[in-house]
Each structure stands twice: as C-alpha cells, then as structure tokens.
Amino acid sequence: MNILVINTGSSSLKFRLFNYDDLKLRANGLVERIGEAKSDFKMEWNGTVKKTNIEAADHKAAFQVVINELLSPECGLIKDVSDIKIVGHRVVHGAEKFLKTTIINDDVIEQLKECIPLAPLHNPPNLMGITAAKEVMADGVPHVAVFDTAFHSTMERESYLYALPYSYYEKYSVRRYGFHGTSHKFVSQRLCEILGQGPEGLKVVTCHLGNGSSLAAVKDGKSIDTSMGMTPLEGVVMGTRSGDFDPAIIKYIMDTEGKSIDDVDKVINKQSGLLGISGISNDIRDVEDEAEKGHERANLALDVFCYRIKKYVGAYAAAMGGLTDIIFTAGIGENDPIVRRKVCSNMEFLGISIDLENNELRKTERTISTPDSKVRVWIIPTDEELMIAREAKEVVESTVAVGK
C-alpha cells in the first residue's frame, strides 16, 4: 500500500509516492507545461530516471499520466490503482476555516473555493489538482488537504492581528496567516528527534530560506509568530518579493510614476527583493558570484537580505523569552554558508556562535554551532512532501479509529 502526495501549480504537478507502512520514498516526479502542445514528464525510482514528452491538456490528463506510469511494467511500483490508499494534497491557504489537516469532501471543496480571494495564485491550482485526482482515483480513496497555513494557527491574536480597523478582520479575515507551515513543522519536529526529547522547553527559530523565505518562532513545538502575513509578500527579503516596507510607498510610486495598483503589485512581488536591489538576479548564487567580484549592488542586496533575517531572529528571541535553537532549511538555508555566516555574525550576545569551518562543509543534516555556543545552530533539510504524507496518514487512521 502507498500514499501519493501531489502539489499542483497552474501548469505543473509534482508528485511523490511513499510506502504506507514506513513512509519510505518510492518514487518522485514532475509534470510541467500542462496545457501546452507538449508537456514535460520526469520520474525517478529505484535509481532510474525517466524523462519524456507527453500530452497533458489539463491537470486531469497530467494526473492520469502519473498513475499510468506508476502502473507501467517499466516502473512496476503499483499493480493496481487500489494500491494507493491515500492521496495527500498540498493546499496553500486554509484561512480560518481549516486549522488542521482535513479529509476532503464536497463541503470542504466548497469552503476551499471561498478561500480563493486570500490566495488567488495558489489555491485555484491546488483545487484543480484535487478535482483531477478525485476524478481519476477510485471512489472511497480518501483525499486529504494539508495546509501551509495550519501550523501557524496556534498564534495568539497579538501575533496575527494587524493594527487596522477591526472590522476588516471581522468582515474580510484580514490578518497574518503565515506560510511554509509544513516545512517549519517538519524541521522543528526533526529537531526533537535529533535531540531525543519532546518539544517542551525548546525555543526555536526556524529559517526557511529560498526564493520565497519565511521565519517562524516555535515555542514548545507550536508556532507563536511567523514572518509572512496575509500573503507571502510580508516578512524578510526574498528573491523577487520586497518583504516588509512602508505601505505608503505604494501610493507614492503610483502618484510619481503614474502606475496602477496592479503595476505596483507586480513591482513588489516580481521585481523587488534580491533582484530589485542587485539588478542582477533573484538567484542568490548569481548575486553572491557578482558580490565576490566587487559588484556594489550585489553586495548591498546580500547585506540587506541577511540583515533582515538577523532582525527577525532577534525579535523572535524576545517574543519567546529566550532562544535554544536556530534551524536553517530550504534551498538557501541548507546550501549557503555565506548567508548562515552573515546571519549569525555578531550574535554572541544572544549566545550564538558558529563553527566557521563546519559551516562550510558540504554535508546534509548537522549542527554548525561551536561546543560553547549557548544556542544550537542547525542545518536540517526540509521534506514537505513527507510531512504531508505523515499528516494525511495520521488523519485518515484517526478518523477510521473513531468510526467516522
């Protein structure tokens, strides 16, 4: 038996197949360019990599290709579609309707549609993936929604409310929700496994750093604050997103450059961040390459990026009343020693000291703090799909156990 996890974008479908019993990864893959004349398909299993062009006019067709490939004699990972016991779906925004992992039914789908205004770029493709999978899979196979926002539902009102007229929250649910919840939850739980203890007493800042970046303050295993807000725009500097800035700048740019609100929205989401400051790239590897050559704006972009992360670490230490651990994860967090070094520099007053040589090593999961550092600093690779599989299995088994 298996669990299939899918993550759908507007023109893509990522998938992973896990063994049901031990959640070992059996296969992973991706369909891209859905809706175009030729779509790209890639799958890896048992050391084999298959790449080919397929016809996938829509997400249903793409999902059917995935099932067909898993059933194929070449792959042979499943003998019948009934070998897939659960399908887990990543859903970006659950608003206040969904505070935990949820088995999907018709009522849930209708409520997910009501969340679309809060995540107009992400929730519609997530829903397309759910619809496609339900149409292809046999009746009775449970489909489970795992929400990026759910882990942060433990935040108190002082953390998630904006100082706007309260009616905006009451009428339109305007508040901080936070994202990357499955990643923040995975690495904070993994820390407990490494330490061999429960979450009680741990005060952790988890740093999910990639093209999209967010930090979370995780106290006793629960998120008490996070940097992203009602949308993924708020927080630290990202690849093309601005992160925090004075909202009055929007009107100023509109007035001085004659831009529409849609124009400015594009600027702050697609043309800002590392790209906007450096003028080079949204990829921090390109920025660092140019910074090393002495490019002034590339150095500035790198400094701003790291400084904003450092500020949030300090703020979250204050919010939690202390700090026991910092975790770096995701593409930049796991692989960029320059960022980790700059974020942790001059933080000895908080008890943070990293081993510069260990920080440079190209290994996977490890600690990079010095033996005398009061705060442990970690690199823990994230695995959001595994977290989705875990949560999907848990909610299905608990639902069966109580006879629902």
C-alpha positions in Angstrom: 0.0 0.0 0.0 1.1 3.5 -0.8 0.4 7.2 -0.1 0.6 9.5 -3.1 1.4 13.2 -2.4 0.7 15.8 -5.1 1.5 19.5 -5.2 -0.1 21.3 -8.2 0.7 24.7 -9.7 -1.0 26.5 -12.5 0.9 24.5 -15.2 2.7 21.8 -13.1 2.1 18.8 -11.0 4.7 17.5 -8.6 4.2 14.0 -7.0 5.8 11.6 -4.6 4.9 8.1 -3.8 5.6 6.8 -0.3 5.3 3.3 1.2 2.3 3.4 3.5 3.8 1.5 6.4 7.2 3.1 6.8 6.8 6.3 4.6 9.9 5.5 2.7 10.1 7.3 -0.6 9.4 5.0 -3.6 9.2 7.5 -6.5 9.0 11.2 -7.2 8.4 13.2 -10.3 7.0 16.2 -12.1 4.8 17.2 -15.0 5.5 20.6 -16.4 3.9 22.8 -19.2 0.5 21.4 -18.6 -1.9 22.8 -21.2 0.8 23.2 -23.8 1.1 21.2 -27.0 3.8 19.1 -25.4 4.2 18.7 -21.7 7.4 17.5 -19.9 7.3 14.5 -17.7 10.1 13.3 -15.3 10.1 10.5 -12.8 12.8 8.9 -10.6 12.5 5.5 -8.9 15.0 2.8 -7.7 17.9 4.7 -9.3 16.1 5.1 -12.6 15.3 8.4 -14.2 12.8 8.7 -17.0 12.3 11.9 -19.0 9.8 12.2 -21.8 7.3 14.5 -23.6 3.6 13.7 -23.0 0.2 15.2 -23.9 -1.4 16.8 -20.9 -4.1 19.2 -21.9 -5.2 19.7 -18.3 -4.4 18.6 -14.7 -6.7 15.5 -15.0 -4.7 14.3 -18.0 -1.4 15.0 -16.2 -2.6 13.1 -13.1 -3.7 10.2 -15.3 -0.2 10.0 -16.9 1.3 9.8 -13.4 -1.0 6.9 -12.5 -0.3 5.2 -15.8 3.5 5.5 -15.3 3.3 4.1 -11.8 1.3 1.2 -13.1 3.6 0.6 -16.1 5.6 -2.6 -16.3 8.7 -0.4 -16.7 8.1 1.1 -13.3 6.1 -1.6 -11.6 5.7 0.2 -8.3 2.0 -0.4 -8.1 0.0 -3.3 -9.6 -3.4 -1.6 -9.4 -4.7 1.9 -8.6 -6.2 0.4 -5.4 -2.6 0.1 -4.2 -2.8 3.8 -3.5 -4.5 4.0 -0.1 -4.4 7.8 0.4 -3.8 10.9 -1.8 -2.4 13.9 0.1 -2.7 17.4 -1.3 -0.8 20.5 -0.5 -3.1 23.4 -0.1 -1.5 26.8 0.4 -4.3 28.7 2.2 -6.8 27.4 4.6 -7.8 30.8 6.2 -9.5 30.4 9.5 -11.8 27.7 8.1 -9.1 25.0 8.2 -6.8 24.9 11.2 -5.6 21.4 10.7 -5.2 18.6 8.1 -8.6 17.7 6.7 -10.2 14.9 4.7 -11.6 16.4 1.6 -15.3 16.1 0.8 -17.8 18.2 -1.3 -18.3 20.6 1.6 -14.6 21.0 2.1 -14.1 21.8 -1.6 -16.8 24.5 -1.4 -15.1 26.0 1.6 -11.8 25.9 -0.2 -13.3 27.9 -3.1 -14.3 30.5 -0.5 -10.6 30.8 0.4 -9.5 31.7 -3.1 -9.6 35.5 -2.6 -6.9 35.1 0.1 -4.6 33.1 -2.2 -5.7 33.7 -5.8 -2.5 32.5 -7.4 -2.1 29.3 -5.3 -5.5 27.9 -4.2 -7.1 27.6 -7.7 -4.3 25.2 -9.0 -4.4 23.3 -5.7 -8.2 22.8 -6.3 -7.5 21.7 -9.9 -5.2 19.1 -8.5 -7.8 17.9 -6.0 -10.5 17.7 -8.7 -8.3 15.9 -11.2 -7.2 13.3 -8.6 -10.7 12.6 -7.4 -11.9 12.1 -10.9 -9.1 9.6 -11.7 -8.9 7.7 -8.5 -11.5 5.1 -7.4 -14.4 6.1 -5.1 -13.6 5.6 -1.5 -9.9 6.6 -1.7 -9.5 9.3 0.9 -8.1 12.6 -0.3 -6.5 14.8 2.4 -5.7 18.5 2.4 -2.6 19.6 4.3 -2.5 23.4 4.6 0.6 25.6 4.6 -1.2 27.9 7.0 -2.3 25.3 9.5 0.9 25.1 11.6 0.6 28.8 12.3 -2.9 28.6 13.6 -1.6 28.4 17.2 -0.5 32.1 17.0 -2.2 34.4 19.5 -4.2 37.4 18.4 -1.4 39.8 19.3 0.7 38.0 16.7 -1.7 37.7 13.9 -3.8 40.9 14.1 -2.9 44.0 12.1 -3.5 47.4 13.6 -6.2 48.2 11.0 -9.9 48.8 11.7 -11.1 45.6 13.4 -14.0 45.4 11.0 -11.6 44.4 8.2 -10.7 41.3 10.2 -14.4 40.6 11.1 -15.7 41.1 7.6 -12.8 40.0 5.3 -10.5 37.9 7.6 -7.6 40.4 7.1 -4.9 39.0 9.4 -1.5 37.3 9.4 -1.7 33.7 8.4 1.9 32.7 7.6 3.1 30.1 5.1 5.7 27.3 4.7 3.9 25.7 7.7 4.7 22.1 6.6 8.4 23.0 6.4 8.5 24.8 9.7 6.7 21.9 11.4 8.9 19.2 9.8 12.2 20.7 10.8 11.1 21.6 14.3 9.8 18.0 14.8 13.0 16.7 13.3 15.0 18.7 15.9 13.1 16.9 18.6 14.0 13.5 17.0 17.7 14.5 16.9 17.7 15.6 20.5 15.7 12.7 21.6 13.2 14.8 23.6 9.8 16.3 23.3 9.2 19.9 22.3 8.7 21.3 25.8 11.3 23.8 26.7 12.5 24.4 23.2 12.5 27.9 21.8 13.4 27.6 18.2 13.7 30.0 15.2 13.1 28.1 12.0 14.5 29.8 8.9 13.0 28.5 5.7 15.2 30.4 3.1 14.7 30.1 -0.6 13.3 32.2 -3.4 10.4 32.5 -1.0 11.6 32.9 2.6 10.0 32.9 6.0 10.9 32.5 9.6 8.9 31.2 12.5 9.1 31.4 16.3 8.4 27.8 17.5 8.0 27.6 21.3 7.3 24.2 22.9 6.6 22.8 19.4 4.0 25.5 18.5 4.3 28.4 16.1 3.8 31.6 18.1 4.8 34.0 15.3 5.9 33.9 11.7 7.2 36.5 9.2 4.9 36.0 6.2 1.5 37.6 6.6 -1.9 37.5 4.9 0.1 36.9 1.8 3.6 35.6 1.2 4.8 39.2 0.5 5.3 40.2 4.1 8.5 39.4 6.1 12.1 39.1 5.1 13.6 40.0 1.7 13.1 37.3 -0.9 14.1 36.5 -4.5 11.7 38.9 -6.1 9.4 39.9 -3.2 10.1 43.0 -1.2 9.3 41.8 2.3 8.4 44.4 4.9 8.2 48.0 3.7 6.2 51.2 4.4 2.8 50.7 2.7 2.6 54.4 2.0 5.3 53.8 -0.6 2.7 52.2 -2.8 0.7 55.4 -3.2 3.9 57.4 -3.6 5.1 55.3 -6.5 1.6 55.3 -8.1 1.5 59.1 -7.9 5.1 59.8 -9.0 5.3 57.3 -11.8 1.6 57.1 -12.9 1.4 53.4 -12.1 -1.8 51.5 -11.4 -2.2 49.4 -8.3 -1.7 46.3 -10.5 1.5 47.8 -11.8 2.9 48.3 -8.3 1.7 44.9 -7.1 3.8 43.4 -9.9 6.8 45.5 -8.8 6.7 44.5 -5.2 6.0 40.8 -5.9 8.0 40.2 -9.1 10.7 42.9 -9.5 11.9 43.6 -5.9 13.9 41.6 -3.3 17.3 40.4 -4.3 16.5 41.1 -8.0 15.3 44.6 -7.3 18.3 45.7 -5.2 21.1 43.9 -7.2 19.7 44.5 -10.6 21.3 41.1 -11.5 19.2 38.2 -10.5 16.7 36.7 -8.0 19.0 33.7 -7.5 21.3 34.3 -4.5 24.0 32.2 -6.2 24.3 34.8 -9.0 24.2 37.6 -6.5 27.0 36.1 -4.5 29.1 35.5 -7.6 28.9 39.1 -8.5 29.4 40.3 -5.0 32.6 38.4 -4.8 33.7 40.3 -7.9 33.1 43.6 -6.1 29.7 44.4 -7.6 28.4 47.1 -5.2 24.7 46.5 -5.5 25.1 42.7 -5.4 26.9 43.2 -2.0 24.2 45.5 -0.9 21.5 43.0 -1.8 23.2 40.3 0.1 23.7 42.5 3.2 20.1 43.6 3.2 18.9 40.0 2.8 20.9 38.7 5.7 20.3 41.8 7.9 16.5 41.4 7.7 16.8 37.7 8.7 19.0 38.7 11.6 16.4 41.2 12.8 13.7 38.6 12.9 15.9 36.1 14.8 16.4 38.8 17.5 12.7 39.7 17.6 11.7 36.1 17.9 14.2 35.5 20.7 12.5 38.4 22.5 9.0 37.1 21.7 9.8 33.6 23.1 11.7 34.9 26.1 14.9 33.2 25.0 16.4 31.0 22.3 17.6 27.4 22.4 18.0 26.6 18.7 18.2 28.1 15.2 17.4 25.9 12.2 18.4 26.8 8.6 16.4 24.9 5.9 15.2 25.0 2.3 17.4 25.8 -0.7 19.4 28.8 0.6 19.2 27.7 4.3 20.6 24.3 3.6 23.2 25.2 1.0 24.5 28.7 1.5 27.3 29.1 4.1 27.7 32.8 3.3 24.1 33.6 4.4 24.3 31.5 7.5 27.6 33.1 8.5 26.3 36.6 7.9 23.1 36.0 9.8 24.9 34.5 12.8 27.7 37.1 12.9 27.9 39.4 15.9 25.2 37.5 17.7 27.3 36.3 20.6 25.3 38.5 23.0 22.4 36.1 22.3 24.6 33.1 22.9 25.0 32.3 19.2 28.4 31.2 17.9 29.0 29.1 14.8 32.0 27.0 13.8 33.1 28.6 10.5 34.8 25.5 9.2 31.8 23.3 9.9 29.5 25.8 8.3 31.4 25.4 5.1 31.2 21.6 5.0 29.0 20.2 2.2 27.1 17.7 4.3 23.4 17.3 5.0 21.9 17.4 8.4 24.3 18.7 11.1 25.0 21.3 13.8 27.2 24.2 12.9 27.4 25.9 16.3 30.5 25.8 18.4 30.6 23.5 21.5 30.4 26.5 23.8 27.5 28.2 22.0 24.5 28.6 24.3 22.2 28.5 21.2 22.5 25.4 19.0 22.5 26.2 15.3 21.4 23.5 12.8 21.1 22.7 9.2 18.1 20.4 8.8 16.9 19.6 5.3 13.2 20.0 4.9 10.8 17.5 3.5 7.4 19.0 3.0 6.0 16.1 1.0 7.0 13.6 3.7 5.3 15.9 6.2 2.1 15.8 4.1 2.3 12.0 3.9 2.6 11.8 7.6 -0.3 14.1 8.3 -2.5 12.5 5.7 -1.9 9.0 7.2 -2.5 10.3 10.7 -5.8 12.0 10.0 -7.1 9.0 8.0 -6.1 6.5 10.6 -7.5 8.6 13.5 -10.8 9.1 11.6 -11.1 5.4 11.0 -10.3 4.7 14.6 -13.2 6.8 15.9 -15.6 5.3 13.4 -16.3 8.5 11.3 
